[in-house]
Amino acid sequence: MIYITGCAKSGTTLLRRMFYAFGESAIINEEIDIDAFVALPKNQKISDDMVLIGKRTVSTVFSNIMFPTLMEHQLNVIRENGIKVVNIIRDGRDAILNGWISCDRWIASLEQAEQYKEDIAATVYFEDLIRKPDEVQQYLADTLRLTAHAKFGDYPAFMHEEDAAGGHYKKYQLSEDKIGQNLERYKKVCPGLQSQFDEILKRHGYL
C-alpha cells in the first residue's frame, strides 16, 4: 500500500497520475483519507498482487496543520498497516504563489516530514519530478519495489483518458514554467514567518 502525501500545490496529483507508469497498480483516482484507504483491500476485494495507491486528503499528516491527536492516530495507522508513504516537497515560494495555501500550512507540512521522517518511505522533490522524471521513477521503483511499463518522462502519453479524473491531465504536462515563478512574493505574504520559511528552504536546498 502506497500513500502519497504533501502540502497542497506541491505536485501530489501529478505524482499520483505518474504512478500509472508502474504495472500492477490499483490507483484511487480521488483523494481518500487514510482510514478509508487501509479499509479498501477488504471492502473492495483488491487482489494481493496489486499495489494499492492513494492520495491524501486535506486533513492528512505531512500535508497540513494537524491537531496532535489526529496526527498521532494517522501515524499509528501508517505504522500498524505498513503503509509506504511517498511525500512530495515543493519550493514553498512556488507552492504559495496563487494564494490557495497559507505560509504556515507549508511550514507545518515540511516540519512534520522532518520530525517523522522515519515514517516516510520515499521523498520526492517536485522540481526533480519535472526536471529529471526518469531518475525519480527509478528511485521510486527501487525504493518501493515497483516495475515500470512506461517512463515518467513520457507523461502523459501512457495514461488513458479514464485514468485522469475527467481527462484534464493534459494541462499538467511536464514544464519548468511551474518552477521559480515569483521567488520574492513570499516575503510579502508571510508576515512574521519569513525567517522560519527561509530556514526550511535552506534545509531542503532551495536557498
C-alpha positions as CSV (number, residue, x, y, z in Angstrom):
1,M,0.0,0.0,0.0
2,I,1.4,3.4,-1.1
3,Y,0.0,6.6,0.1
4,I,1.0,10.0,-1.4
5,T,1.2,13.0,0.9
6,G,2.5,16.5,0.7
7,C,1.3,20.1,1.0
8,A,-1.3,21.3,-1.5
9,K,0.1,22.7,-4.7
10,S,3.2,20.5,-4.3
11,G,2.5,18.0,-7.0
12,T,0.5,15.3,-5.3
13,T,-1.9,15.0,-8.1
14,L,0.8,14.9,-10.7
15,L,2.7,12.2,-8.8
16,R,-0.4,10.1,-8.4
17,R,-1.1,10.2,-12.1
18,M,2.5,9.3,-13.0
19,F,2.1,6.1,-10.9
20,Y,0.2,4.8,-13.9
21,A,3.6,4.2,-15.5
22,F,4.0,1.3,-13.0
23,G,2.4,-2.0,-13.6
24,E,0.1,-4.0,-11.3
25,S,-1.1,-0.8,-9.5
26,A,-4.6,-0.1,-8.3
27,I,-4.8,3.7,-8.2
28,I,-7.5,5.5,-6.5
29,N,-8.5,8.4,-8.7
30,E,-9.6,10.7,-6.0
31,E,-8.4,11.9,-2.6
32,I,-9.0,9.4,0.2
33,D,-8.5,9.7,3.9
34,I,-6.1,7.2,5.5
35,D,-8.6,5.2,7.4
36,A,-10.7,4.6,4.3
37,F,-7.5,3.8,2.4
38,V,-6.5,1.0,4.7
39,A,-10.0,-0.5,4.6
40,L,-10.2,-0.7,0.8
41,P,-8.4,-4.0,0.2
42,K,-11.0,-5.8,2.4
43,N,-14.0,-3.8,1.3
44,Q,-13.2,-3.8,-2.4
45,K,-11.6,-7.2,-2.6
46,I,-8.4,-5.9,-4.2
47,S,-6.1,-8.8,-5.1
48,D,-2.9,-9.3,-3.2
49,D,-0.8,-8.9,-6.3
50,M,-2.0,-5.4,-6.9
51,V,-0.3,-2.4,-5.2
52,L,-2.9,0.0,-3.9
53,I,-2.0,3.6,-4.4
54,G,-3.9,6.5,-2.8
55,K,-3.5,10.3,-2.4
56,R,-4.0,12.2,0.8
57,T,-7.0,14.4,1.8
58,V,-6.6,18.0,3.1
59,S,-6.6,16.6,6.7
60,T,-3.6,14.4,6.4
61,V,-0.2,14.3,8.2
62,F,2.7,15.8,6.2
63,S,0.1,17.8,4.3
64,N,-1.4,20.4,6.6
65,I,-1.5,21.9,10.1
66,M,-2.7,19.0,12.3
67,F,-4.4,18.5,15.7
68,P,-1.9,16.4,17.7
69,T,-4.4,13.7,18.4
70,L,-5.3,13.3,14.7
71,M,-1.7,13.3,13.7
72,E,-0.8,10.6,16.3
73,H,-3.8,8.5,15.1
74,Q,-2.7,8.7,11.4
75,L,0.9,7.9,12.2
76,N,-0.2,4.9,14.1
77,V,-2.3,3.8,11.1
78,I,0.7,4.2,8.9
79,R,2.9,2.1,11.2
80,E,0.4,-0.6,12.1
81,N,-0.6,-1.2,8.4
82,G,2.9,-1.0,6.9
83,I,1.8,1.9,4.6
84,K,4.6,3.2,2.4
85,V,4.3,7.0,2.5
86,V,5.6,8.9,-0.6
87,N,5.9,12.5,0.4
88,I,6.4,15.2,-2.3
89,I,8.0,18.5,-1.4
90,R,8.0,21.7,-3.5
91,D,9.7,25.0,-3.0
92,G,7.4,26.9,-0.8
93,R,7.9,30.1,-2.7
94,D,6.1,28.5,-5.7
95,A,3.6,26.5,-3.6
96,I,2.1,29.6,-2.1
97,L,2.2,31.6,-5.3
98,N,-1.5,31.5,-6.1
99,G,-2.6,32.2,-2.5
100,W,-4.5,29.0,-2.3
101,I,-2.5,27.8,0.7
102,S,-1.1,29.6,3.7
103,C,2.5,30.0,4.6
104,D,2.0,28.3,7.9
105,R,0.5,25.3,6.2
106,W,3.6,24.8,4.0
107,I,5.8,25.2,7.1
108,A,3.8,22.7,9.1
109,S,3.9,20.1,6.3
110,L,7.6,20.3,6.0
111,E,8.3,20.3,9.7
112,Q,6.1,17.2,10.2
113,A,8.0,15.5,7.4
114,E,11.3,16.3,9.1
115,Q,10.2,15.3,12.5
116,Y,8.7,12.0,11.4
117,K,11.0,11.2,8.6
118,E,11.2,7.6,9.7
119,D,7.5,7.1,8.7
120,I,8.2,8.3,5.1
121,A,9.3,5.6,2.7
122,A,10.3,7.9,-0.1
123,T,10.7,11.7,-0.6
124,V,10.2,13.2,-4.0
125,Y,11.0,16.8,-4.8
126,F,8.6,18.4,-7.3
127,E,11.5,20.1,-9.1
128,D,13.2,16.8,-9.7
129,L,10.0,15.2,-10.9
130,I,9.7,17.9,-13.5
131,R,13.4,18.1,-14.5
132,K,14.5,14.5,-14.3
133,P,11.4,12.4,-14.1
134,D,13.0,9.1,-15.2
135,E,15.6,9.3,-12.4
136,V,12.8,9.9,-9.9
137,Q,10.9,6.9,-11.3
138,Q,14.0,4.7,-10.9
139,Y,14.4,5.9,-7.3
140,L,10.7,5.0,-6.6
141,A,10.9,1.7,-8.4
142,D,14.0,0.7,-6.3
143,T,12.6,2.0,-3.0
144,L,9.1,0.7,-3.4
145,R,9.9,-2.4,-5.4
146,L,7.7,-1.5,-8.4
147,T,8.1,-2.4,-12.0
148,A,7.7,0.2,-14.7
149,H,5.9,-0.4,-18.0
150,A,6.4,3.2,-19.2
151,K,8.7,6.1,-18.4
152,F,7.7,9.1,-16.2
153,G,9.4,11.2,-18.9
154,D,6.7,10.2,-21.4
155,Y,3.9,11.6,-19.2
156,P,1.0,11.9,-20.0
157,A,1.3,9.6,-23.1
158,F,1.0,6.5,-21.1
159,M,-2.3,7.5,-19.5
160,H,-5.8,6.5,-20.6
161,E,-8.5,9.1,-20.6
162,E,-10.4,7.4,-17.9
163,D,-7.3,7.4,-15.6
164,A,-7.1,11.1,-15.3
165,A,-10.2,12.3,-13.4
166,G,-12.2,13.7,-16.4
167,G,-9.4,13.7,-18.9
168,H,-7.9,17.0,-17.8
169,Y,-4.4,15.6,-17.3
170,K,-3.0,17.3,-20.5
171,K,-2.8,20.6,-18.7
172,Y,-0.3,19.0,-16.3
173,Q,2.3,18.2,-18.9
174,L,5.8,18.5,-17.5
175,S,7.0,22.0,-17.7
176,E,9.6,24.1,-15.9
177,D,7.2,27.0,-16.2
178,K,6.0,25.9,-12.8
179,I,9.3,26.4,-11.2
180,G,10.7,29.7,-9.9
181,Q,7.7,31.9,-10.9
182,N,8.0,34.6,-8.3
183,L,10.6,33.8,-5.7
184,E,10.2,37.1,-3.8
185,R,6.4,37.1,-3.2
186,Y,6.5,35.0,0.0
187,K,8.3,37.9,1.8
188,K,5.2,40.0,1.4
189,V,2.6,37.3,2.2
190,C,4.3,35.6,5.1
191,P,4.4,38.3,7.8
192,G,6.4,37.1,10.8
193,L,7.2,33.8,9.2
194,Q,10.0,34.7,6.7
195,S,12.9,33.6,9.0
196,Q,11.2,30.2,9.7
197,F,10.3,29.9,6.0
198,D,13.9,30.7,5.0
199,E,15.4,28.1,7.4
200,I,13.2,25.4,5.9
201,L,14.1,26.5,2.4
202,K,17.8,26.2,3.3
203,R,17.4,22.8,4.9
204,H,16.0,21.5,1.7
205,G,18.5,23.2,-0.6
206,Y,16.2,25.9,-2.0
207,L,18.3,28.7,-0.7
